[in-house]
Amino acid sequence: MNFKISGTMRVGRETRKFSKELEAETENYAVEKTYMLLGAANGVPRSKISIEKVEKVA
């Protein structure tokens, strides 16, 4: 299944919006994968990432 995940993340003093579409088996795994990808790419801890919306994409 594909999921579209959107929210905000705090990078330094700046707050950035993000939107990711990815493939995962469950909604929970999609959320975990988003934390993992954003954290690794931007050096941001999970506590600075706020997921606001998770949608299943056809």
C-alpha positions as CSV (number, residue, x, y, z in Angstrom):
1,M,0.0,0.0,0.0
2,N,1.1,3.6,-0.6
3,F,0.7,6.3,2.0
4,K,1.1,10.1,1.9
5,I,2.4,11.5,5.1
6,S,2.6,15.3,5.8
7,G,3.7,17.4,8.7
8,T,6.4,19.7,10.0
9,M,9.9,19.4,11.3
10,R,12.0,21.8,13.2
11,V,15.5,22.3,11.7
12,G,17.5,24.7,13.9
13,R,15.3,27.7,14.4
14,E,13.3,27.1,11.2
15,T,10.1,25.0,10.9
16,R,9.7,23.3,7.5
17,K,6.7,21.5,6.1
18,F,7.2,18.2,4.4
19,S,5.1,15.7,2.4
20,K,6.3,12.2,1.6
21,E,4.6,9.5,-0.4
22,L,6.0,6.0,0.3
23,E,5.2,2.3,0.1
24,A,4.7,0.4,3.4
25,E,2.7,-2.6,4.6
26,T,0.9,-0.8,7.4
27,E,0.2,2.8,8.4
28,N,2.4,2.4,11.5
29,Y,5.3,1.2,9.5
30,A,4.8,4.2,7.1
31,V,5.1,6.6,10.0
32,E,8.2,4.9,11.4
33,K,9.8,4.9,7.9
34,T,9.1,8.6,7.6
35,Y,10.8,9.3,11.0
36,M,13.7,7.2,9.8
37,L,14.1,8.9,6.4
38,L,13.7,12.5,7.6
39,G,15.9,12.0,10.6
40,A,18.7,10.5,8.5
41,A,18.5,13.0,5.7
42,N,18.2,16.1,7.9
43,G,19.9,15.1,11.2
44,V,16.7,15.8,13.0
45,P,15.6,13.7,16.1
46,R,12.1,12.2,16.2
47,S,11.0,14.7,18.9
48,K,11.5,17.6,16.3
49,I,9.3,15.9,13.7
50,S,5.5,16.3,13.9
51,I,3.4,14.1,11.6
52,E,0.0,15.8,11.1
53,K,-1.7,13.6,8.5
54,V,-1.5,10.1,7.1
55,E,-3.5,9.2,4.1
56,K,-3.8,5.9,2.1
57,V,-3.2,6.6,-1.6
58,A,-4.8,4.3,-4.2
